[in-house]
Amino acid sequence: MTQQPLRGVTSLRFNQDQSSPDSSHPPGCFCCAMETGVRIYNVEPLMEKGHLDHEQVGSMGLVEMLHRSNLLALVGGGSSPKFSEISAVLIWDDAREGKDSKDKLVLEFTFTKPVLAVRMRHDKIVIVLRNRIYVYSFPNSPRKLFEFDTRDNPKGLCDLCPSLEKQLLVFPGHKCGSLQLVDLASTKPGTSSAPFTINAHQSDVACVSLNQPGTVVASASQKGTLIRLFDTQSKEKLVELRRGTDPATLYCINFSHDSSFLCASSDKGTVHIFALKDTRLNRRSALARVGKVGPMIGQYVDSQWSLASFTVPAESACICAFGRNTSKNVNSVIAICVDGTFHKYVFTPDGNCNREAFDVYLDICDDDDF
């Protein structure tokens, strides 16, 4: 997610672990690309794990972290990029010895057009341009495996399943409002397999996300009122969730670790939480109890509304993900905003939602380099 810099933040991204469900899993991290370099934070507990300062890398446009490893994908941006323009992806290996920052730059992927997004998994890197997506083997001896032409994709929309069992890639299809799914494990490099397409919306897709195992994809259109979930195997629509009635720009959609819940943030400044495992927990319109209504109103009445929600500064874009479960019936959601604020809310199945933590992550410093 990128936005005009607030406090020098150009983009924010969770790593593939996002937030861990409990203490038996490694805690998630998030990366902060800034005018002043890069910062990496632990989510729970919130702390800075390291940074690359302006002298090392210049201003940054995008940063992607490979789980909790020493590898970062960097894309220059902002007012003073050091190494290259926005049309290259640099791989930074912090474990590599060397006094000069260039010693730690181990790979470079260069293109003729700006890079809009980067996604990584343990064996592949995906690089998104406005009308094309490239997939390379990674990190050892990278070679191009796939190249996909896409519909005009100015936001660089794309998601990559991190699961060892499933190598699923999703991005906007050629048809307006459609999603294209590619199983990178079964598609042979250099061939163009028949596209596996889901007709998800009537207007252009604005946000897309896969759950951890890659069995469900969630998407929203530019209108931003509905979030639709589809089975990635059968292409069947599983559920339709209503964010609201007014149009909105969705910044982020994320699943909980076990896919029991989904959270979404938008430019309305509200983070919505929906139940997926037990959809009876979601709120319904009061009109749903009235009985038969017209077809247009019927679609509205049948919608499922969020079981809980909380607000963050509306003028500040944010990403959201699920935090660690504090007990069996208490879950949490983390929101990270480009204005430098960190929000943690806990919620219960009955829809009760309360703030548990607030901090300014940009004011948290660590003296060590990354």
N, C-alpha and C positions, 0 to 999 in steps of 0.2 A: 504494500500500500504506500503510495506516494502522495505528497501534497506540497503546496508552497511552504517553504520553511517557516516554522514557528520555533523560536529559540534555537534556530540552526538545524533542526531535524528535517531531513529530506525524505526518509522512508523508514518504515519499521517492519520487521518480520520475526515471527516465532521460528524456532528451529523445528525439525521434523518431529521431535518428541513432544513439541508444544508443552502442555502442562501434564505432569505425571499424575496418575490417579491416587498413588499412595507412596509411602516411603520405600517400598520395595523396588520402585522404578526410579531411574535417574531423573532429577528435576529438569524441567524444561528451561530453555534460554530464549532470549530475544535479542536481535541485532538492531542497532540504531545507526543508520547512515546519516552523517552530519556534514555541515560546512567545515567543521573542524576535524574530520576524520571518521573513526569508527568506534563505537562502544558496544561491548557484549555484556549482557546482564543475566544473572541467574533469576528465575522467576520467584521461586519459593525456597528459602527466604530471599527477598529482594536484595541483591548485592551486585556490584560491578565485578565481573570476572576478568576484565582486561580491556585494553583500548589500543588503538593505533592512532597516533596523533597526526596533526596536519603536516608536520615535517616528514613523516614516514610515507603517507599516502595521499596527501592533499585533500580536497573536498570530495565527498562521496555522494553518488546518486542512489546506488543500490548495494545491499550486502545480503548474502545468503550464507548460512552456516550449515555444515554437514554434521548433523547430530551434535555431539559434544566433542568433536574431533578437533584437530589442529588446522583443518582446512576451511578457508573462507573464499567465497567467490565475490569479487569486487567489481563494481562498475562505476567509473568516474562520473562526476556530475557536479552540480553546484557552481560556484563562482570561480573556483581555482583548482581544477583537477591536476594532479601531478604527473601521472604516467601516460594517460591517453584520453581521448575523447570518449563520448558515451557509446561508441560503436565497438567496444572491446570488453571482454570479460577476463579479468586477471585472477589467477588462483594463488592465494597467499598460504604458504605452509609455515606456520609458526614454529614447528619443530626443527626446521632447517637452520643450521648454523650459519652465522654471517653477521658482520657488523652493519653492512649497508642494507637498506630496506629492499633493494633490488635482488639481494641474495635469497630473499624469502619468496620472491615471485617465481613460481615454478612452472606455470603454464599460462598461455595467452590464447584466447580465441578472438579473432578479429573479423569484423564484418563491415559492409559498406553502408549499413543503416543503423540507427540507434538501437541498442539493446533495451528492451522494456521490462524484462523479467528473467530471472534465473531460478531453476529448481534443481535440487540435487537429491540423489539417493546413493546408497553405498556403491553402486556399480555404474551409474549413469549421471550425466548432466544434461539438462534441457535448457536451451537458450531461446528466448521468445523475441522476435522482431514484430513489426506491425502487421506484416502479411505472411510471415513464414516462421516455422518452428524447427529448430535443429536439435537432434539428439546425438550425443557422443558417448562412447564408452569412457569410463572414468573410475579412478584417477590415473591408473597405470596405462601408459601408451595410448592416449586418447585417439580414437578414430571416429569419423562420422558414420553413424549407423542409419539414421533416418533424416528425412527432410520433408516437412509437411507444409503445403500452401494452406493459408487460412483466409477466412473472411477478414475484412479490415478490423484490426484488433488493437485500437489505440491505447488500451489499458494494459496490454500484455497479459490478458487473462489466460490462466493455465493452472492445472494442478497435477501433481505427480504422487502416486501412492508410494509411501515409504516402506510398505510391508515386504518382507522377504518372499512371501508366497505369491504376491501379485504385482506385476509391473504395469499398472494401468496409468495412462496419460489421458487427460481430458482438456479440451479447449473448444472455443466457439466453432461451430460447423459453418459450411458455406451458406446454408440457408439461414435467413434471419430468424433469430430466436432458438437455433438448434445447438446441440452439443455434440461434439465428435469424440468418441472413445476409441483409444488404440491400446491393445494389449501388446506391449513391447516384447514380451517373451515369445509370443506366437507369430508375430509379424517378422518376416525375413528381411534383413537389411538390404536396401537397394530395390525393394519391391514396393508397389503401391497396392496394399490390400483393400478390399471393399470397405468403405467407411462404415463404421458402426455408429449410427446417428440416432439421437433422441430429439424429437421436436418438443422442446421444453416450454417455449414462450412465443408470443406473437410479435413482440418487439425484441431488439437486440439484447443479448445476455450482458449483464453488468457485473455479475459476481458468481463464482463457481468454486465448489469445494468437495473433496472426497473424504469419506470417513477413513479411519486408520487401516482397516483391512481392504479397502477399495471395493466394497460391496454396494455402497450407496453413494450417489452423487446428489448434491444440493445446488440449486441455482436460483438466481433472481434476475429479472429483466431490468431495463433502464427505468421502467415505471417504479419498481421497488416496493410494490405493495404486497406481493406474494412471493413466498419461497416454496419451490417445488422440489420434492425428493423422488428419485427414480432408482430402481434396482438396476445396477450396471450389467447384470447378466441377461435379464429378461426385457429390459427397457421399460417395464411397467411403472406407471406413476404410483408411488406408495402413499404419499400424503401431500396435502397442500396446506401451507401455514400462512396465516395473514399477519404481516408486520403492522399494517395500518391501512387507512383509507386514502391518505394524502400521498402523492408521489414523493419518493426519497431516493437518494443515492446510497446504495449499500457499500460499505467499506470492507466488510469482513463477514464470512460465515464459517463457523467451526463446529465440529462434532465433539462430544465428550469421548474419552478414551474407549468406553464400551458402547458408544453410539446410543446411549439412553436419552441423551439430551442434545440440543443444538442451540447455539447462541449466534446472534447477528447484531452488527452495529451499523449505524447509518448517519447521514448528515443531520438527522433530527436530534442528535445528541442522546438517543435512547439505545440501550443495549437490551435486546429481547431474548428471553430464554424459553424454549419450547421443549415439551416432553415428546420423545419419539417411541420409547419402549412401551409406555402406557399413555397413549394419546388422550385418554379420558381425563388426564390431569390438566390438559389445555382448556382455556376458557372458550365458551361458545357464545354466540350472540343470543340475547334474550329472546329475539324473534324466532329462534330455532324451536322454541316450545309452542309457537303459535299454530304451526301446521303448514299447509300448502300455501306457497306464494308464487309470484311470477318467476320465470326462468332467470332473469338478471338478478333480482333480489335473492332468489334461491341460492345462487352461487355465493353471494355475500353471507347469507345466513348460515350456510353449511360450513363456512370457514372455521378453522381452528386458530384461536388467538393465543398469544404467549401466556404461559402460566405465571411468569414473573418478569419484571423489567426494572432497570435502574437508569439513572441519567448521568451523563458526563458532559463537559463543556461542549455545547452544540457547534461552536465555531472551530472545534479542534477534531480532526480526523482521528480515528482510533482503531486498533485491532483488538480482538477479544478471543479468549480461549478459556477452557475449564481448568480450574486449579485442583489441588488435592482435596479429597473427601475428608472432612474432619470427623464424620461419623456416618453410620449407615444411611440415615435419612437427611443428612446435611451435605449439600454440594456447594461448590464455589465457582465463580467466574471472575477472571482477571481481565481488566481493560487497560491497555497501554495507549496513551494519547501523544500526539506530536507536540503538544504544548509542554511535554516533560512530566506529565502526571501519571501516577499508577493508582489504579482503583481495584479493590477486591471486595466482592459482595458474596455473601452466603445466602442460599435459598433452600427452602424445604419443599417437598412435593405438594403441599397445600398452597404454594404461591407466596409464602412469606419471604421477603427479601430484605436483607439489612447489610449496611456497609461494615466490613470487618477491618479494612485497612485502607489508608491513603498515604501516598508519599510522592515526592518529587524526585524521580529517578535521575534526572540530570544533575541534581545536587549531591548525589552519592558518588564518591570518588574512590578510586583504588590507585595507589601509588605505583603499582607494577604495570609494565607493559603487558600486552596480551600474551 
